[in-house]
Amino acid sequence: MSFLPEFFTVIVIHLLAVMSPGPDFVLISRNSLIYSRKVGIYSAIGLALGILVHVTYSLIGIGFIISQSIVLFSVLKLIGATYLLYIGYKCLRAQPHQEQTTLQEEKKDMHSLAAIRMGFLTNVLNPKATLFFFALFTQVINPHTPKFVQILYGMETSIMTFLWFGLVALLLSHPMIKKHFAALQHRLERVFGVILIALGIKVALSSSQ
């Protein structure tokens, strides 16, 4: 029971972070609107799995090394920025289709593993997530908190990440919402491309401070 205040603090801080606009939100929005509900949900699973990677290295202390090493942080952020720029470029190449049925069928063809991989890489390669979890496990969570309790905190952040982005995917993939964007899907994907490229540039220019 003595860990409840700390646990609720972790929940609130993480929810505020996960709900703030960023690459994860843009990815889920894009995959849910452009592809399908299934793709959006699997992308959310990928994001949640990526959280576990951040939790793991934060627990064993690698997060401190990354946050303090300019070289490692720079390598991580450049890889992350390149990945966002790559996805953004692919979005900008979206072309209009003559028949909506053909578009719908083609867009739903993304394999579930591909969606999970996209979500996973988007989260893992986000250097800001690295700094967030390092701060969470060093500044918010008491270092004397038992490791098994810290692991529970980490599991909570992964589960909440999936629930939040799963909810976003469910809402944006609703037929009524997708219907309004159906005729403009290729333009919408280009908008997502511009946003992803802008985020990629922002990540590339970010610092570890």
N, C-alpha and C positions, 0 to 999 in steps of 0.2 A: 504493500500500500504506500510505502514511503516514496516509491518511484512514480506515483501517479501524477504529481504536479509536473515533473520533468517530462513524462510521457505526453501529457496534454500540450506542453510547450512545444515539443517536437512536432506534434500533429498540426498545431496552428501554424508554425513557421513553415513547415513543409507544404501545407495546403496553399498558403499565400504564394509560395515560390512556384508550385506546380500550376497554379491557376493564372500566373502572370504570362503575358504573351511571349512567345519565344519559338525556336525551331520546332519543338515538340508539338506545340499547338498548331503551327502552320502545317506540319506534316499530317496530323490527324484530320485537320479541316480539308486539306487537299485530297487525301486518300478517301475520305468519306463522301465528299461531294463528287469527285471526278470518277471514282471507282464504285465501291459498294460498301454496304454496312459491314460485310464480312471482312473486307480489306481493312476498314477502319478499326475494327475490333482486334484483328491480328496485329495491326501496327501498334495498338495500345499495349498488347502483350509484349511486343518487342521493346517498347519504352520501359515497361516494368522490369523486364529482364536486365536492361541496361542499368537501371537503378541498383540492382544487386551487385553489379561490378563496382560501382562507386562505393557502395557500402562495404564491400569486401576489402578493398585496398585502404579505405579509411580506418577500418578496424585493425589492420595489421601495420598501419603506420606509413604506407607508401604515399598516401595523400599528402603527408607532410613533406616528403621528399620532392614530390611533383610541384607542390606550391612554392617551395623554396628554390627549386632549380629552374633558372631562366631557360636553359637549353631544353629540358624535358617539357616544360610548359609551352615553349614556343613550338616544339615539334608536334605536341598534341593539338594545339590550336590551329596550326597550319593544316594538319590532316583533317580536322573537323571542318575548317573553312572550305577546304578543297571539296569535301564531300557535299556540303551544302551548295556550293557553286555548281557542282556536277548535276545534282538533282534539279536545281534552278534552271540550268541550261536545257535539260531534257524537257522541262515544263514549257520553256519558251519556244521549243520546236513543235509544240502541239498544233495540229492542223484541223480545220473544220471538216466534218464528215457530211456527206449528202443525206444519209439516212440515219435518223436517230436510233433505230433498232440496232443497226450495225455498230454504232458508237457505243451503245450500252453494253452489247455483248463483248465487244473488244475490251472495253475498260474494265470489265469484271473478270478478265482473264488473268490478272495478277495472281500468282500462286501464293498460298498462305505463308509458305516459308519465306518468300521474297518480301512479303509485307512485314513479317516479324523481323527479318534481317534489316530492312530499312529503318524500322522503329528503333531497333537495338543500336545500330550504328549511329543514328542521329543523336541518341541520348549519350552513348558512351563517348563519342567524339566531341561532345560539348564541353569545352574547358571551364565554362562557368559552373557547370554541374560539379566538376571536380572541386572547385573552390568552395561551392556551397556545402558539399558533404564534408569537406575538411573542416570548415568552420562549424558545422553542426556537431561533429564528433569531438571537437576540441574546445569550442567556446560555449556551446549550449548543454551538451551532455557532460555530466561530471566524470572526470577520468577515473574516479573510484567506483563508478557504476559497474556492477558485474558484467562481464562480457556477454553472458547469455541474455541479459536484459538489453544490452546494446544491440545484440543480434535481433531481438524482438522489435526494437525500434526500427532497425533496417528493413525488416520484413514488412512492417507497417507502412513505411514510405513506398515500398514497391507495390503493395496491395492498393494503397490509396492512389498511386499514380495510375494504375490500371483502371480503377473504378472511375476516376475523374475523366480520363481520356476515353474510356469506354462509353461514359455518358455523353461526352461530346460527339463521339462517333454515332451513337444511337440517334441523337437529336439531328445532326447534320445530314444523316443518311435517310431521314424520314421522307417518304414519297412526296409529301406536300412541299417540303423544302427543296428537294432535288428537282421537282417539276419546274420550279421558278428559275432554276439555273440550267435546265436541260439545253435550251437553245444557245446558251452562251458558254458551254462547258470548255471549249477550246480557248476562249478569251479568259475565262476564269482561271484556267490552268496557267496561262501566261502571266496573269496577275500573281498567282502563287509563285511562279518562277522568279519574277522581279523581287518579291518579298524574300524568297530564299537566298537569292544572290545578295540582296542588301544585308541579310543576316550573316551570310558567309563573309562579306567584307567587314562587317562589324566584329565578328569573331576574330578575323585575321588581325585586326587593329587593336584588339583588346589586350590588356596587360594583366599580370598576376596580382596587381595591387588592389 
